[in-house]
Amino acid sequence: MAGNPALVDGGGPTTFPRLLLQHAAVRGDRPAMREKDLGIWQSHSWAKVRDEVAALAGGLAAMGFKRGDNLAIIGENRPRLYWALTAAQALGGVPVPMYQDAVAQEMVFAFQNADIAFAIVEDQEQVDKMLEIQLQCPALKHIVFDDSRGMRRYHQPGILSFEKLQELGREFNKNNPGFFEAEIEKGKPSDMAALFFTSGTTGLPKGVVLTHQAMIATGRTYSDFEGMGADEELLAYLPMAWIGQNLFSYTQSMVAGFCVSCPESAETVMTDMREIGPTYYFAPPRVLEGLLTTVMIRMEDAGWLKRRAFHYFMALARRVGAKMLDGREPVGLFDRLQYALGDLLIFGPLRNSLGMSRVKVAYTAGEAIGPDLFVFYSSIGINLNQLYGQTETTVYVCVQPNGVVKPDTVGPPLPGVEIKLKDDGEILVKTPGLFEGYYRNEEATRESKDADGWFHTGDAGFFDAEGHLKIIDRAKDVGRLTDGTMFAPKYLENKLKFFPHIKEAVAFGDGREHATAMINIDVDAVGDWAERHNLGYSGYTDLAGKREVYELIRDCIARVNLDLAQDPKLANSQIHRFVILHKELDADDGELTRTRKVRRRIIADKYAAIIEALYGAGKSVQMEAQVKFEDGRSGTIRADLAIAEAPVHAPAEAARMIRKAA
């Protein structure tokens, strides 16, 4: 057993193409993937997927794709793009998934760094991006498209359809019998399985090299941890370029053999969720925040009786829901009966509207989640567990076990994971899912992965009394106010973003006397609120500047400050002043990463005038900003922004207010 490169510890095949062959042999007629097209779900069995991948691999080989080559894959979740991952791996090549919403120039570095000659993309939009960067990326010679709409007049050399590529592949395989299987047999667990370019909050992207062994070991552990098998259902709706989506759809599906469904479009995800009824769900905090905002908007639009019932039962759910889900603490009979009634009237229909009626376990990761947001989902009976990891660890560091869920931690280390903390709180990790290094960047690899094999995560945290890891913030972002109070901006921002009216927040305070914040309102939630209050507006900038909206956001910040005032360590980090930005922070403007993480350095430079105004005595600041529109044009937005004061509470005052409210 130990001498067979296809097996590790008797756990089964250890490369993705071998896993595909195994599933095709064992459960060939069972669905491997589904795709909704024109409102109808189409299923693809494991046997069909094997045949489709073989044809695709043959076509790539016929065009000259060989072992060690890199294949760019760009588009929404589509079965053919998933098959492209496996086809590249079958030939000993490396798939390089990229964010489909990235502008063309954002892709240039990855294409140049990885010498990418082949790209399989979804549609005309992505083909246009490839043509735009070809002069800067001379290695790019072959562009394959999946969706043929709009492609009739594209006759440039090297562009062909997915169907034509597979035709070439079937002819190639016919003339080279056994080629596909022989290439798969050459693969080793230590081979590079995928290359993920991190969006990064500073500097150029870095290509993270992950092996078959690291990815499959991670997928197996998570599957074993939750007892997942071939009967699970999952909806793949997040970007393929994000390691979380890749792990929980592609990798775990290949390991456990369950079916992955692809939604028709981003706009139909909620409808498709309800139709599929996934048993297994994964979402980053920004998605959970968006779902909560949608729920709260609907509730505010509901009738008086329904609103009263919702708020009554939600208060009950926050008090006893998590206890009932975990089963660790006793809940009285009367509360149980009330919760059962709430489940019938509110919680059950709410889970159904979210498409989560059958979810057995839901994971969230990608960035810290606000405890209040976490409590909301747990309280209505959704088994939401936090996990912690990064692209470099294949998202394999910590996870909360069922029944031992704590809102403010990410759980204990997973099997085989070692963690140690530096004096400044930075988290160092050794894990079976650890990356090999950064692609063609030895200097960056040495900076992140020391000689003893410890990966320096850049996150700061500590272990609680029960051995659960608690993440504070990025280590480089944790600072101090002038009075010595710890300032963790992400912690403050997450508390602010729990409110449905706040979409994004950026907190400031390191080296200052007090904390301040820039706010992005959620235009849907605030717009709905404005309409119900007969408040007219012409667009985001107009709405954001209204006095009534400032009062709305002031109330949200006041409630956050009241909560902070009760924590002796954070009482002095209450937000004193704030501004509502005249535009939404946008990845296209360089202010956010593609996974919507704040690029603090860019924001600090771009909005320096606003930051200084927040710490000055003035009540307004003039601001103009360059923005990029969806059609590629650039423009300038000018506005006179109001600087507002926020209520700050003394600890004793906060305690009195809490007692009075109770």
C-alpha positions in Angstrom: 0.0 0.0 0.0 2.7 2.5 1.0 4.6 1.8 -2.2 1.6 2.8 -4.4 1.9 6.5 -5.4 -1.9 6.5 -6.0 -2.7 5.8 -2.4 -1.9 7.5 0.9 -2.7 5.8 4.3 -5.3 3.6 2.5 -7.5 6.7 2.0 -8.0 6.2 -1.7 -6.8 8.0 -4.9 -4.6 11.0 -4.2 -4.9 13.0 -7.4 -8.0 14.5 -8.7 -8.1 12.7 -12.1 -7.8 9.4 -10.2 -10.6 10.4 -8.0 -12.7 11.1 -11.1 -12.0 7.6 -12.5 -12.9 6.0 -9.2 -16.3 7.8 -9.0 -17.0 6.9 -12.6 -16.4 3.3 -11.8 -18.2 3.1 -8.5 -21.2 5.5 -9.0 -21.1 6.2 -12.7 -24.8 6.7 -13.2 -25.3 9.0 -10.2 -25.3 12.8 -10.8 -21.9 14.5 -10.3 -23.0 18.0 -11.5 -26.2 19.9 -12.3 -26.6 23.1 -14.2 -29.7 25.2 -14.6 -30.2 26.4 -18.1 -33.3 28.3 -19.3 -35.0 27.4 -16.1 -34.5 23.7 -16.4 -32.0 21.6 -14.4 -29.7 19.5 -16.5 -27.8 16.6 -14.8 -24.4 15.1 -15.7 -23.5 11.7 -14.3 -20.0 10.8 -13.1 -19.5 8.6 -16.1 -20.5 11.4 -18.4 -18.1 13.8 -16.6 -15.3 11.3 -17.1 -16.0 11.2 -20.8 -16.3 15.0 -21.1 -13.0 15.5 -19.3 -11.3 12.9 -21.5 -12.5 14.7 -24.6 -11.4 18.0 -23.2 -8.0 16.7 -22.2 -7.5 15.2 -25.6 -8.4 18.5 -27.3 -5.8 20.4 -25.1 -3.2 17.8 -25.9 -3.9 18.1 -29.6 -3.3 21.8 -29.4 0.0 21.3 -27.6 -0.9 21.5 -23.9 1.6 19.4 -22.0 2.8 18.4 -18.5 3.8 21.5 -16.5 1.7 24.0 -18.6 -0.7 26.4 -16.9 -4.4 26.8 -18.0 -6.3 29.9 -17.1 -10.0 29.3 -16.3 -12.3 32.3 -16.1 -16.1 32.5 -15.6 -19.0 31.9 -13.4 -19.6 28.4 -12.0 -20.2 26.2 -15.0 -19.8 22.4 -15.3 -17.5 22.8 -18.3 -15.2 25.1 -16.4 -15.0 22.5 -13.6 -14.2 19.8 -16.1 -11.4 22.1 -17.4 -9.8 21.9 -13.9 -9.6 18.1 -14.1 -8.6 18.0 -17.7 -5.6 20.2 -17.1 -4.7 18.0 -14.0 -5.1 14.8 -16.0 -2.4 16.0 -18.4 -0.1 17.0 -15.6 -0.9 20.7 -16.1 -2.0 23.3 -13.6 -5.4 25.0 -13.6 -5.3 28.7 -12.7 -8.8 29.9 -11.8 -9.2 33.7 -12.0 -12.0 36.1 -10.8 -14.5 36.6 -13.5 -15.3 40.1 -12.4 -11.7 41.3 -12.6 -11.0 43.9 -15.2 -8.6 42.8 -17.9 -5.5 44.7 -16.5 -5.9 42.9 -13.2 -5.2 39.6 -15.0 -2.0 40.7 -16.7 0.3 39.9 -13.9 -1.0 36.4 -13.5 -0.7 35.6 -17.2 2.8 37.0 -17.4 4.0 35.4 -14.1 2.7 32.0 -15.0 3.5 32.2 -18.8 -0.1 31.1 -19.5 -0.6 30.1 -23.1 -4.1 28.5 -22.8 -7.3 30.0 -21.5 -10.8 28.4 -21.2 -13.4 31.1 -20.5 -17.1 31.4 -20.1 -18.3 33.9 -22.7 -17.8 36.9 -25.0 -17.0 39.2 -22.1 -14.1 37.1 -21.0 -12.9 36.6 -24.6 -12.7 40.3 -25.0 -10.5 40.6 -21.9 -8.2 38.0 -23.3 -7.9 39.8 -26.6 -7.3 43.1 -24.7 -4.3 41.7 -22.8 -2.7 39.6 -25.6 -0.2 42.2 -26.6 1.0 42.4 -23.0 0.9 38.6 -22.6 2.5 37.2 -25.8 2.5 33.6 -24.4 -1.4 33.6 -24.6 -2.1 31.8 -27.9 -5.3 29.7 -27.4 -8.6 31.0 -26.1 -11.5 28.6 -25.7 -15.1 29.9 -25.0 -18.0 28.0 -23.5 -21.0 30.2 -24.3 -21.2 31.0 -28.0 -23.6 33.9 -27.8 -22.1 37.0 -29.5 -19.1 35.0 -30.9 -20.2 34.7 -34.5 -17.9 37.4 -35.8 -14.8 36.5 -33.8 -12.3 35.0 -36.3 -9.0 35.8 -34.6 -6.4 33.0 -34.7 -6.4 30.8 -31.6 -10.1 31.3 -30.7 -12.3 28.3 -30.8 -15.5 26.9 -29.1 -15.6 24.4 -26.3 -17.5 22.0 -28.7 -14.7 22.3 -31.3 -12.0 21.6 -28.7 -13.8 18.4 -27.6 -14.2 17.4 -31.2 -10.5 17.6 -31.6 -10.1 15.7 -28.3 -12.3 12.8 -29.4 -10.4 12.5 -32.6 -7.1 12.7 -30.8 -8.2 10.0 -28.2 -9.4 7.8 -31.0 -6.0 8.0 -32.7 -4.2 7.6 -29.3 -6.0 4.9 -27.4 -5.1 4.8 -23.7 -3.5 8.2 -23.7 -5.9 9.7 -21.2 -5.4 7.0 -18.6 -1.7 6.8 -19.2 -1.3 10.5 -18.5 -3.3 10.2 -15.3 -1.1 7.3 -14.1 1.9 9.6 -14.4 0.5 12.0 -11.8 1.8 12.1 -8.3 0.3 13.4 -5.0 3.1 15.9 -4.8 2.4 17.5 -8.2 1.0 21.0 -8.3 -2.8 20.7 -8.4 -3.8 24.3 -8.8 -2.4 27.9 -8.7 -4.4 30.5 -6.9 -3.4 34.2 -7.2 -4.3 36.0 -4.0 -5.9 39.4 -4.6 -3.9 40.8 -1.7 -4.5 44.0 0.2 -1.1 45.4 -0.7 1.3 45.0 -3.6 1.1 42.6 -6.5 -0.8 39.3 -6.4 1.1 36.2 -5.3 0.5 32.8 -6.9 -0.2 30.2 -4.2 1.0 26.7 -5.2 -1.1 23.9 -3.8 -0.5 20.2 -4.4 -3.0 17.3 -4.9 -1.9 15.9 -1.6 -2.5 19.1 0.4 -5.9 19.8 -1.2 -7.2 16.2 -1.1 -6.1 15.7 2.5 -7.9 18.8 3.5 -11.1 17.7 1.6 -11.0 14.3 3.3 -10.6 15.7 6.8 -13.5 18.1 6.4 -15.7 15.3 4.9 -14.8 12.9 7.8 -15.3 15.7 10.3 -18.9 16.2 9.3 -19.6 12.7 8.1 -20.3 13.8 4.6 -20.9 11.3 1.8 -22.1 10.9 -1.7 -25.7 11.9 -0.8 -24.9 15.5 0.0 -26.1 18.4 -2.2 -24.2 21.7 -2.7 -24.8 24.9 -4.7 -21.6 26.3 -6.2 -22.3 30.1 -6.4 -19.1 31.8 -5.3 -16.1 32.6 -7.5 -14.1 29.6 -8.7 -10.9 31.6 -8.1 -11.6 31.7 -4.4 -10.0 28.9 -2.4 -13.1 28.4 -0.3 -15.3 27.7 -3.3 -12.7 25.5 -4.8 -12.3 23.5 -1.6 -15.9 23.0 -0.7 -17.3 22.4 -4.2 -14.6 20.9 -6.4 -12.2 19.2 -3.9 -14.8 17.9 -1.5 -17.1 16.7 -4.3 -14.2 14.8 -5.8 -13.4 13.3 -2.4 -16.9 12.4 -1.2 -18.6 11.9 -4.5 -21.5 14.2 -3.9 -23.4 16.4 -6.5 -22.5 20.0 -7.1 -25.2 22.3 -8.7 -24.4 25.5 -10.6 -27.0 28.3 -10.5 -28.4 29.8 -13.7 -27.1 33.2 -12.8 -26.1 35.4 -9.8 -29.6 36.8 -9.8 -31.2 33.4 -9.4 -29.1 32.0 -6.6 -31.8 32.3 -3.9 -34.4 30.7 -6.1 -32.0 27.9 -7.1 -31.1 27.4 -3.5 -34.7 26.7 -2.6 -35.1 24.3 -5.6 -31.9 22.3 -4.8 -32.2 22.4 -1.0 -28.5 21.9 -0.3 -27.5 19.8 2.7 -24.1 21.5 2.9 -23.6 25.3 2.6 -20.7 27.6 2.6 -20.8 31.4 2.6 -18.3 34.2 3.5 -19.6 36.8 6.0 -20.4 39.3 3.2 -23.0 36.9 1.8 -24.5 36.2 5.2 -24.7 39.9 5.8 -26.4 40.4 2.5 -29.0 37.7 3.2 -29.7 39.2 6.6 -30.2 42.6 5.0 -32.7 41.1 2.6 -34.6 39.5 5.5 -34.7 42.7 7.5 -35.9 44.8 4.5 -38.8 42.3 4.0 -39.7 42.4 7.6 -39.8 46.2 7.7 -42.1 46.1 4.7 -44.4 43.5 6.4 -47.6 44.4 8.3 -47.7 45.5 11.9 -48.7 42.1 13.3 -46.1 40.2 11.3 -43.4 42.6 12.4 -44.3 42.3 16.0 -44.3 38.5 15.8 -41.0 38.5 14.0 -39.2 40.7 16.6 -40.8 38.8 19.5 -39.7 35.4 18.4 -36.3 36.6 17.2 -35.7 38.0 20.7 -36.6 34.5 22.1 -34.4 32.8 19.4 -31.4 34.9 20.4 -31.8 33.9 24.0 -32.4 30.1 23.6 -32.0 29.2 19.9 -28.2 28.5 20.0 -28.6 26.5 23.3 -31.2 24.3 21.7 -29.1 23.8 18.6 -26.0 22.8 20.6 -27.9 20.9 23.2 -25.3 21.8 25.9 -27.4 23.9 28.1 -30.9 23.1 29.5 -33.8 25.1 28.1 -37.1 25.3 30.1 -40.3 23.7 28.9 -42.1 27.0 28.4 -39.2 28.4 26.3 -39.2 25.1 24.3 -42.9 25.4 23.5 -42.5 29.0 22.5 -39.5 28.2 20.3 -41.5 25.4 18.6 -44.3 27.9 17.9 -41.7 30.4 16.6 -40.2 27.6 14.4 -43.7 27.0 12.9 -44.5 30.6 12.3 -41.1 32.4 11.7 -37.9 30.3 11.8 -39.0 27.5 9.5 -40.4 29.7 6.8 -37.3 31.9 7.1 -35.0 29.0 6.6 -37.0 27.9 3.6 -36.9 31.4 2.1 -33.1 31.4 2.5 -32.9 27.9 0.8 -31.5 26.4 4.0 -34.3 24.0 5.1 -32.1 20.9 4.5 -28.8 22.3 5.5 -27.0 20.0 8.0 -23.9 22.1 8.4 -23.0 25.6 7.1 -19.5 27.0 7.2 -18.4 30.6 7.1 -14.8 31.9 6.6 -12.8 34.3 4.5 -12.7 37.0 7.2 -13.9 37.6 10.7 -17.7 37.4 11.2 -19.5 39.7 13.7 -20.7 37.7 16.7 -24.2 39.3 16.3 -24.5 38.0 12.8 -23.3 34.6 13.9 -25.9 34.5 16.7 -28.7 35.4 14.2 -28.2 32.3 12.0 -27.6 29.9 14.9 -30.7 31.2 16.7 -33.0 30.3 13.9 -31.7 26.7 13.7 -29.0 26.9 11.1 -25.9 24.9 12.2 -23.4 27.6 11.2 -19.8 26.9 12.1 -16.9 29.2 11.7 -13.6 27.9 10.3 -10.3 29.6 9.9 -7.6 29.2 7.2 -6.1 31.0 4.3 -5.3 30.2 0.7 -1.8 29.2 1.8 -3.3 26.6 4.2 -6.0 25.3 1.9 -8.4 26.8 4.5 -7.2 24.1 6.9 -6.4 25.4 10.4 -9.3 25.6 12.8 -13.0 24.7 12.8 -15.8 24.8 15.3 -17.1 21.3 16.1 -20.9 20.8 16.2 -22.3 21.5 19.6 -19.2 23.4 20.7 -19.8 26.6 18.8 -18.8 29.9 20.3 -19.6 33.1 18.4 -16.3 34.9 19.1 -13.9 32.1 18.2 -13.0 29.9 15.1 -12.7 26.7 17.1 -9.8 24.5 18.0 -7.1 23.3 15.6 -8.0 20.6 13.1 -6.3 17.2 13.3 -2.6 17.4 12.3 -2.5 21.2 12.7 0.1 22.9 15.0 -0.3 26.5 16.1 1.9 28.8 18.1 1.7 32.5 18.9 4.4 35.1 18.6 4.9 37.7 21.3 2.9 40.2 19.3 0.0 37.8 18.9 0.7 36.7 15.3 -0.5 33.2 14.5 2.0 30.7 13.1 0.8 27.5 11.6 1.9 24.1 10.5 -0.8 22.1 8.6 -1.2 19.2 6.2 -2.8 21.6 3.8 0.2 24.0 3.7 1.2 25.5 0.3 4.5 24.6 -1.4 5.4 28.3 -1.8 4.6 31.3 -3.9 5.0 30.7 -7.6 8.3 32.0 -8.9 8.6 34.2 -5.8 11.2 32.7 -3.4 11.6 36.0 -1.5 7.9 36.1 -0.6 8.0 32.4 0.3 10.9 32.9 2.7 9.0 35.9 4.3 5.9 33.8 4.9 7.2 30.3 5.5 10.3 30.1 7.8 13.1 27.6 7.8 11.3 25.4 10.4 8.2 25.1 8.2 6.0 27.6 10.1 3.6 29.7 8.0 3.3 33.3 9.3 -0.4 34.0 8.8 -0.2 37.7 9.5 -3.3 37.4 11.7 -3.3 38.2 15.4 -5.2 36.1 18.0 -5.1 34.1 21.2 -6.5 30.9 22.7 -9.3 31.0 25.2 -9.6 28.8 28.2 -11.2 26.0 26.2 -8.5 25.9 23.5 -10.5 27.8 20.9 -8.6 30.3 18.7 -9.9 33.8 18.7 -8.9 36.1 15.8 -8.5 39.7 16.7 -7.5 41.3 13.4 -4.7 41.3 10.9 -1.6 41.7 13.0 -0.3 44.7 11.0 -3.7 46.4 11.5 -4.0 46.1 15.3 -2.8 49.3 16.9 -3.2 51.4 20.0 -5.0 54.6 20.8 -2.9 57.3 22.5 -4.2 56.1 25.9 -2.9 52.6 25.2 -6.3 51.0 24.4 -6.1 48.3 21.9 -7.5 49.3 18.5 -8.7 46.4 16.3 -10.4 48.1 13.3 -11.9 44.9 11.8 -13.6 44.1 15.1 -15.3 47.5 15.1 -16.2 47.2 11.4 -17.8 43.8 11.8 -20.0 45.2 14.6 -21.1 48.1 12.4 -21.8 45.8 9.4 -24.2 43.7 11.5 -26.7 46.5 10.9 -28.5 46.0 7.6 -28.2 49.7 6.8 -24.4 49.6 6.8 -22.8 47.8 3.9 -19.1 48.6 4.5 -17.2 50.4 7.2 -13.6 51.5 7.6 -12.4 52.4 11.2 -9.5 54.6 12.1 -7.7 55.2 15.4 -4.2 53.9 15.6 -2.0 56.5 17.2 -5.1 58.8 17.7 -7.0 59.9 20.8 -10.2 58.1 19.7 -11.7 56.0 17.0 -13.6 57.3 13.9 -15.2 55.6 10.9 -16.1 56.0 7.3 -19.4 54.4 6.4 -20.9 53.0 3.2 -24.7 52.7 3.4 -26.5 49.7 1.9 -28.4 51.5 -0.8 -31.1 48.8 -1.0 -31.8 48.7 2.8 -31.5 52.5 3.3 -33.5 53.1 0.1 -36.3 50.9 1.3 -36.2 52.7 4.7 -36.3 56.1 2.9 -39.3 55.1 0.8 -41.2 54.0 3.9 -40.5 57.4 5.4 -41.4 59.3 2.3 -37.9 60.5 1.8 -37.1 61.2 -1.9 -33.6 60.7 -3.4 -32.0 60.6 -6.8 -29.2 58.1 -6.2 -26.6 56.8 -3.8 -24.7 60.1 -3.3 -28.0 62.1 -2.7 -29.3 59.5 -0.3 -26.0 59.2 1.6 -25.9 62.9 2.3 -29.3 63.3 3.8 -29.7 64.5 7.4 -32.2 61.7 8.1 -29.8 59.0 6.9 -27.1 60.4 9.1 -29.5 60.1 12.1 -30.2 56.5 11.1 -26.5 55.6 10.9 -25.8 57.6 14.1 -28.3 55.3 15.9 -26.5 52.2 14.6 -23.1 53.6 15.9 -24.7 54.5 19.2 -25.7 50.9 19.7 -22.3 49.7 18.9 -20.7 52.1 21.3 -23.1 51.0 24.0 -21.9 47.4 23.5 -18.2 48.5 23.5 -18.7 50.5 26.7 -19.5 47.3 28.6 -16.1 45.8 27.8 -13.3 47.3 30.0 -10.7 46.5 27.3 -12.6 48.2 24.5 -14.6 50.9 26.2 -12.2 53.6 25.0 -12.3 52.5 21.4 -15.9 53.7 20.9 -16.4 55.6 17.7 -16.5 59.4 18.3 -17.1 60.8 14.8 -18.1 59.4 11.4 -18.7 60.3 7.8 -21.0 58.6 5.2 -19.0 58.3 2.0 -20.4 59.8 -1.2 -19.6 56.6 -3.2 -19.5 52.9 -2.5 -16.0 51.4 -2.0 -15.3 49.3 -5.1 -12.9 46.6 -6.1 -12.7 48.2 -9.6 -11.4 51.4 -7.9 -8.7 49.5 -6.0 -10.4 50.1 -2.6 -11.4 46.5 -2.0 -10.0 43.1 -3.0 -12.1 40.9 -5.2 -13.2 39.1 -2.0 -14.3 42.5 -0.6 -11.5 42.9 1.9 -10.5 46.5 2.6 -7.3 47.8 1.1 -6.4 50.0 4.1 -3.3 51.5 2.7 -5.0 52.6 -0.6 -8.0 54.0 1.3 -5.7 55.9 3.8 -4.0 57.6 0.8 -7.1 58.2 -1.3 -9.2 59.6 1.5 -6.5 61.3 3.6 -8.5 64.6 3.5 -11.6 62.8 5.0 -9.5 61.1 7.7 -7.9 64.4 8.8 -11.4 66.0 8.8 -12.6 63.3 11.1 -10.0 64.3 13.6 -10.4 68.0 13.1 -12.9 70.5 14.5 -14.8 71.0 11.2 -18.2 69.7 10.4 -17.7 69.0 6.7 -15.1 68.2 4.1 -15.1 68.6 0.4 -14.2 65.5 -1.5 -13.8 64.4 -5.1 -13.0 60.9 -6.3 -12.2 59.2 -9.6 -14.5 56.2 -10.3 -14.7 53.6 -13.0 -18.2 52.8 -14.4 -19.3 49.4 -15.6 -18.8 50.2 -19.2 -15.1 51.0 -18.6 -15.4 54.8 -18.6 -13.9 56.9 -15.8 -15.5 59.9 -14.1 -15.3 62.2 -11.1 -17.7 62.4 -8.2 -17.6 65.6 -6.1 -19.4 66.1 -2.8 -19.4 68.1 0.4 -19.5 65.5 3.1 -20.9 66.1 6.6 -18.8 65.0 9.6 -21.1 63.8 12.4 -20.6 63.2 16.1 -21.6 59.8 17.6 -22.9 59.3 21.1 -20.2 57.9 23.4 -21.1 56.2 26.7 -19.2 55.9 30.0 -19.2 52.3 31.3 -21.5 53.2 34.3 -23.9 55.0 32.0 -23.9 52.0 29.6 -24.7 49.6 32.4 -27.6 51.7 33.6 -29.0 51.9 30.0 -28.8 48.1 29.6 -30.5 47.5 33.0 -33.3 49.9 32.0 -33.8 48.3 28.6 -34.0 44.9 30.3 
